[in-house]
Amino acid sequence: MRIANNIKAIEEELSRLAVKLIAVSKTKPQSDIMEAYHAGHRAFGENIVQELVGKHEALPKDIEWHLVGHLQSNKVKYIAPFIGLIHSVDSLKLLSEINKQAVKHARIIDCLLQIHIASEDTKFGLDHAELIELLRSEQIGELKNIRIRGLMGIATNTPSEKIVKEEFYELKSLFDGIKQSFFRDTPYFDTLSMGMSADYKIAIEQGSTMVRLGSTIFGER
Ligand SMILES: *Cc1c(COP(=O)(O)O)cnc(C)c1O
């Protein structure tokens, strides 16, 4: 009952704030996902394509699957038939491949562009200049089977609330600016995925619309 209780408590907290919860179930067994499912939860996130595909095949088909981890172009084909939202798009090449696979399955695939906000340089994502370049490119207008729903970012893993807050503030400002300049007439550009177990409260204060929580729900990995 622990997972069900965690889900219910967090759902209640977030629904009041109109923030969507993605339960990040990576490394956790299918039985853990089913406990959350029976508590009424449907949106789950994974970071490895192979694990995501296996869980999708085994589990109820009304689960909405999110890919939150890095995606290689050659793996897009495995998730294209069913993926709900890809949080980690960081190049035009990847976006083109997602579009190509989406066409094959006669789908529109929702994507977020991952922005590099952390001070660690090992983290994936676009910087501001790369984001602008991508959005200004001519090819992007030709990709009719993807929808850019918003941005995603991962803050620095640090006990300093000040640093985390500044990074989320920066991402929210970028989100608002991009919306104004590139997505003014696209109401579906509405998603700002920021916040994990350690920092989701700060992320919500700074304007997150979607949090990705693993250990808070399922326990330590
Ligand atoms: C693992 C992971 C999460 C969840 O992390 P927790 O700290 O367990 O909440 C969120 N986002 C991404 C991209 C992840 O890889």
The ligand as an ORCA input file, in Angstrom:
! r2SCAN-3c Opt
* xyz 0 1
  C      15.277      9.194    -12.736
  C      14.737     10.435    -13.316
  C      13.750     11.164    -12.647
  C      13.200     10.783    -11.293
  O      14.199     10.900    -10.324
  P      13.867     10.883     -8.739
  O      14.978     11.629     -8.124
  O      13.831      9.450     -8.347
  O      12.553     11.546     -8.548
  C      13.273     12.313    -13.266
  N      13.738     12.723    -14.457
  C      14.684     12.045    -15.130
  C      15.154     12.574    -16.438
  C      15.219     10.888    -14.576
  O      16.175     10.221    -15.253
*
